[in-house]
């Protein structure tokens, strides 16, 4: 697998653990806590694999960016979070930044 594939997987699992965090209710709910721990472990594992090849600054920025974008989308669709024009503008700006990092990196 390529480093970018590992990084995308890491970001997807970051979305999983960040989105599940709210459901753990302070880590008092067993199933959401278990899902959080599995997703967090896999996310860090794949980030570590990606960082073996990619520059750490790029890997970390893209990882957090995928996590942020994905978590915002989950928040909008599953937690009824607001979806204002400015929020969408900055979300698209973040996505454009992630694409830009990909274009200028290995």
SVG drawing of the C-alpha trace seen along z (x, -y; Angstrom):
<svg xmlns="http://www.w3.org/2000/svg" viewBox="-30 -33 40 36">
<polyline fill="none" stroke="black" stroke-width="0.4" points="0.0,0.0 1.2,-3.5 1.9,-6.1 -1.1,-8.1 -3.4,-5.1 -2.2,-4.6 -2.8,-8.3 -6.3,-8.2 -7.1,-5.2 -5.6,-6.9 -7.9,-9.9 -11.0,-7.8 -10.3,-6.1 -9.7,-9.5 -13.2,-10.5 -14.4,-7.3 -12.8,-8.0 -13.6,-11.7 -17.2,-11.1 -17.6,-8.3 -16.1,-10.4 -19.4,-12.2 -21.2,-8.8 -18.8,-7.5 -20.3,-9.9 -17.0,-10.4 -16.0,-6.8 -18.9,-5.5 -20.6,-3.7 -18.8,-0.4 -19.6,0.1 -18.9,-3.5 -15.7,-3.4 -14.6,-0.2 -15.3,-1.6 -13.4,-4.8 -10.4,-2.7 -10.3,-0.5 -10.6,-3.5 -8.0,-5.5 -5.6,-2.6 -6.0,-2.0 -5.8,-5.7 -2.5,-6.0 -1.2,-2.8 -1.9,-3.9 -0.6,-7.4 2.7,-5.8 2.9,-3.8 2.3,-6.9 4.9,-8.9 7.6,-6.4 7.6,-7.8 5.8,-11.1 7.1,-14.2 5.7,-14.3 4.3,-17.8 2.4,-16.9 1.2,-13.6 0.0,-15.2 -1.7,-18.1 -3.5,-15.9 -4.5,-13.4 -6.0,-16.1 -7.6,-17.7 -9.3,-14.5 -10.4,-14.1 -11.7,-17.6 -13.6,-17.5 -15.1,-14.1 -16.0,-14.9 -17.7,-18.2 -19.7,-16.2 -20.7,-13.6 -21.7,-16.4 -23.9,-18.0 -25.7,-14.8 -25.8,-12.8 -25.6,-15.4 -27.7,-18.2 -24.8,-20.7 -25.3,-24.0 -24.3,-24.2 -23.9,-27.9 -22.4,-29.5 -19.2,-30.5 -18.8,-27.1 -19.1,-25.5 -16.7,-28.1 -14.0,-27.3 -14.7,-23.5 -14.0,-23.8 -11.0,-26.0 -9.6,-23.2 -10.3,-20.6 -8.5,-22.7 -5.5,-23.0 -5.4,-19.2 -5.4,-18.8 -2.7,-21.4 -0.5,-19.5 -1.0,-16.3 0.1,-18.1 3.3,-19.5 4.3,-16.3 5.5,-12.9"/>
</svg>
